Amino acid sequence: MKCLHIINSLAGGGAEKLLVELLPVIKKLGVNIDLLVFCNKEQSTYSSALDAAAIKIIRINASSVYNPFVVFKLRSIIKRYDVLHVHLFPAQLWVAIASRGLRVKLITTEHRATNKRRTIFLGKYVDRFYYSFYSVIVNVSNDTMKSTIKWLGKKFESKNIEISNGINLDFYQKTKAIERSTLKLNLHNDDKIVVMIASFTEQKDQSTLIKAIHLLSDKYKLLLLGVGSKQQECISLAQMLGITNRVFFLGFQSNIAGLLKMCDIFVLSSLCEGMPLSIIEAMACSLPVIGSNVNGIKELIWDCGILFEQGNEKDLAQKIKALENVVYYNEVAEKCKKLSSKYDILETAKKYINLYI
């Protein structure tokens, strides 16, 4: 059996990070597996990690992932495989079209509970068209599955299943914290370090977290990991609030586990999520997690972490400050670490392999 995972790019994000964790494990379990992306020249921390794991990466030279002519290049490649596992739009659409007439099993993973297509009239019909070609629609959380079924309709209910994301728990638990001095950001041992890992998009809403840090004392410092179209807007906000000495933009980092263990509190301020790997990573590193009270986050941390009203920086600041109580801090951190044990990437990989057979 030959399996090909397909995604728009490896530029960064939760779906991309899942593949970095997942594909090497699937390969170790005996599946012949490759990855296809729609970018010929792209290099990233993610692609380097897959190269190191000897995962073959096929790159289609396309001017844009939205160029429909990629269908012709796709077809010549995908006919060599038995299973196609597709992530994200428009890759889902192009693969559905390119695979017509081929004897191949189509599986897709839905990573978020919502998307921009669900705000336009024709979006539902486009999604129903291409999802009809897939034999299985994997949802990364129960909230995501409910949302997908509601959007597509009862006709698609039998195709939908839930498989939670996972991480290499052993790696995250055993990695040691990096020294704060190595970042050269003038971080002191008595500083309270808050961290968020997410691409800079409207969905992630880092601005609310930046405003919350502004409301807290100078001992609170914020590390923001990731890149994206909203990064400059967030940099400008930190400048306007006069806290550039407390808010640091670190871009992509390779040693996520070491950085997380150096920090004190993890926050995810998103407007919506599917199954955020960054929260699981933080919990595995024994950090207390604070998240916005929205789909995909509240389902994950409602009984272990702390929820705040999305977009409310005052509420978020209060929730961060409440963790100054050492007993409360340790209680939340321990609950979060305990929950992380449910999300082992090995179990995720085994569930996916059962779909391929």
N, C-alpha and C positions, 0 to 999 in steps of 0.2 A: 504494500500500500504506500502510495506517495501522496503527501499532503502539502498543499501550498497555502500559506497565510498571505493575505493581501491587505495592504493599508495604504492610505494616501501618501504618507511620508513618515520619516523618523525624526521630525523636527522637535518633538517633545509633546508631552501630554500624558494623561492617564492611560489611554488605550495603548499608546506606544510603549509606555513603561511596563504595562502588563506583558506585552510580547517579549520584552527584554528578559523578564523573569520567567515567562512561561515556556518559550520555545526551546531553550537548552534542556529543560526538565523533560519535555515531551520527547526530545531526541534521545536522552539518556534512557527513556523507557522503551526505546526500540522502534520509534516511528521515523520513517524517512521524511524529513520536513524541511521546507525552504520558505523564504519570505520574498514577496514582491512589493516594491514601492514605485510610485510614479515620479521619480526624480533621479536623474542619471548622475548628477555631480554631488549630491548631498552627502555631507559627513556630519556626524554628531556623536555625542557620548554614547547614545543608544546604538548606533550602527557599529561603533568600535567595540562595544560590549558583545554584540552578536557575532562580529568577526572573530573575536577572541574565543567564542564558544563554538566556532566552526559551523555556524549557521550560514548557509549560502543565501546571499541577498541578490535578487534579480532587480535591476533598475531599468525602468522604461524611460527612454529619453523623450519626455513630453514637455512642451512649452508651458502647459498648465494641466493640473489634474482634472479640470473641467472641460478639457478639449475632447469632444466625442470621438475623435479619430484614434484615441488610445484603444478603442474597442478592437481594432484590427490587429494591433500589436499584442493585445491581451490574448486574443483567440489562438494565435500561433504558439503561445506559451502554455496556456492553461490546459490544452488538450493532452499534455504529457502527464497530467495528474489525475488521481482518483477522487481526491477530496479537495474542495476549495473552501477555505474559511476566511471570510471577509469581514473587515472592520471599517466602519465609518462611511459616510456619504462624501463624494459620489462614487467611491470605489464599489460600493454595493450595487449601484445602478449599472455601471459599466460591466461588471462581472456577470450580472444577470443577463444582460444583452449578449455579451460575447460567448456565453456558455450555451446558448440555444442550440439544440440539436446534438450536443455532446453528452456522452454517458459519464457524467461526473456528479458527485454529491455536493450540494451547495449548503453551507452553514454560515450564518452571520451572527455576530455578537452586537447587541445594542448596549452601548456604554452609558447613555444618559437618559433621563426621564423625559427630556424635552429637547427640541431643537428649533431652528428658525423656520424650517418647512412647516411646522405645526402652527405657524402664525399666518399662513397664506392660504387662499382658497384652493388652489390646485395642488398644494402639498400633499394632502391626503391621497389624492388619486395617483400621484407619482409614487408615493411610498407603497400603496397597495399593489401597484403594477410590479415593481421590482421585488418586493417581498414575496409575491406569489411564486417566484421561482425557487425560493429557499425551502429546503425540507425542514430545517430547524432554525428558530430564532432564539438565541441564547440571551437572556437578560442578566445583568450583573447584580441586580437586587430585586426584591419583591416589588418595591415602589416602581422600578423601571418596567417590570413586567406588567403591572396593572396599567401603567400609563400607555405602554405599547399596545396592549389589547384594546384599551379604550379608544385609542387613535385609529387603529386599523379596523376594528370591528370584530364581532364574535366569530366571523368566518375564519379568522387567523388564530383563534384562541388555542386550538390543539397544537399549533406549531411552536408555541412559546413555552420555554422552560427557564428555570433560574439556575445559574451557576455563579457563585460568588467569586470575586477576584481573590487572589492570594499573593503572598510574598514568601521569600526564602527566610522563614522565621529564625532558623539556626544562625544564619549570617547576621541578621540584625541584632539578635540577642548577644552574640559573641563579640561584635565589633566594639572597639574601645573608643571613647570620646577623644576628639582631637583637642589640643590645647588652644584656649582662646587666643593666646598670643600669636599663634601661627597665622591667623587671619589678618593681622596687622590693622585692626579696626579700633584700637584703643578700648578693647573690652576688658573690664575688670572682673575679678572673681566674685565680687559682691553685686554685680549687675544682674538684673533679671532679664534673661534673653528670651524673647518671644520669636517664634519662627513660623513662616507659612511657605509651603511649597506648592506652586501653581503657576500655570501660564498666565500672562497678563492679558486677560480678556475681560469683556464686560461681565461675563458670567461669574468670574471669580471675585470681583469686587474688593480688591486690596485696599481701595480708598477708605472704606469703613474702618478697616484695621489701622490704617495710618492715622486717621482722625482719633481713634481710641487711644493710641500711643501718645498722642499730643495731650490727651486729658490726664495722663498718668505722670508720675514723678520722673525726674531725670535718670533714675536708676534703671528704668525700663528701656531696653534697646530692642530693635526689631530687625530681623534678617528676612529678606524676601528673596526666595530662590525661584528662578524661572525667567522667561523672556516672553515678549508678545507685543501686540499693537498698542496696548494701554500702558506700557511701562513708562514712557516719557510723561504721560499725564500724571502718573503716580509720583514720579520724581519731582515734577512741578508742584504737586500738592505738598510734598514734604518740604520743599523750599519755601513755599508760601506760609506754611505753619511754623517755619523756623526750627525744624527738627532734623535737619540733614546730618547732624552729629549723633543722631539716635536711630535713624532709619537707613539701612544699608541694602543695596541692590546687588546680589551676588551672581545673578545669571544662572547658567547651568553649573552644577557641581557634581563631581564624580563620587565623592565620599559622602553620600547622603546620610548613611547610618552614623558615621563619626560626627557629622555636624549636628544631627538630631540629639545625640547623646551629650553634646556640649551645651545644649539649650535647656531652658527651664519649662517652657509652655509652648504647646502647638495650637495654632488657630487656623481654621478654615472658614472664610467669611462668604462663601459662594451664595449665589442666588438660587442655584439648583445643582444637583450632582446625580451621578449614577451610583457608583460604588467607589469612593475615593481611596485609592491606594495610599496616598500620602497620610491619611489618618491611620491606616493599619500600620504603616511604617513607624509613625510616631508612637503608637501604642506599644508596638514591639520593643521600642527603645525606652519604655517606662515613662513616657511623658504624659502628663494630664492633657486631655484634648478638649478644646472649646470649639464648637461649631455653630453655624447659623441654623436656626430651627426651620429647615427646609427639607424637601424630599431628597432622599439619598444620604443625608447626614443624620437627620433625627432618627431614622430607622436603624442606623448603625450604632449610635452612641447614646441613645436615650436612657439606657440603664447603667451607663458607666461614666460617660463624659459630661460636659456642661453645654447647654444650649442657650443661645442668646437670640434676641429678636433681630432678624436679618435687616441690615442697613441702619441699625441703631447703635451708633458708636458709644453713647453713654452707657447703655446696657452692657455692651461688650467690655468697656473699661471697668465697670463694676465687677463683672465676672472674672476678669483677669486679676483685679486687686484682691478679690475674695480668696485667691490661692496663696496669699501671704500667710494665711493660717496654716501652719505646718501640718497639723493633724488632718485638716481637710485636703491639703495638697497631696499628702501621702495616700489618703483614702482613694482619691480620684485616680491618681497615677497607678495604684495597684489594681483597681478595677479595670482600667484601660489595658494594662499589660495582660491581665487574665483573659480578657475578651479576644485579644490578638491571636491567642493560641488556636482559635477556630479557623483561622485563615491561612493555612499552610498551602503554598503553591503546589506541593506534590499532590494534594487532594484535588485541587483545581485541574491539574494536568490529567489525572486519572479519569475525571468526569468527562473531559473533552475527548480523550482517546476513545472512551466508550461510545461517543457519538460517531467517531470516524469509522469504526468497525462495521 
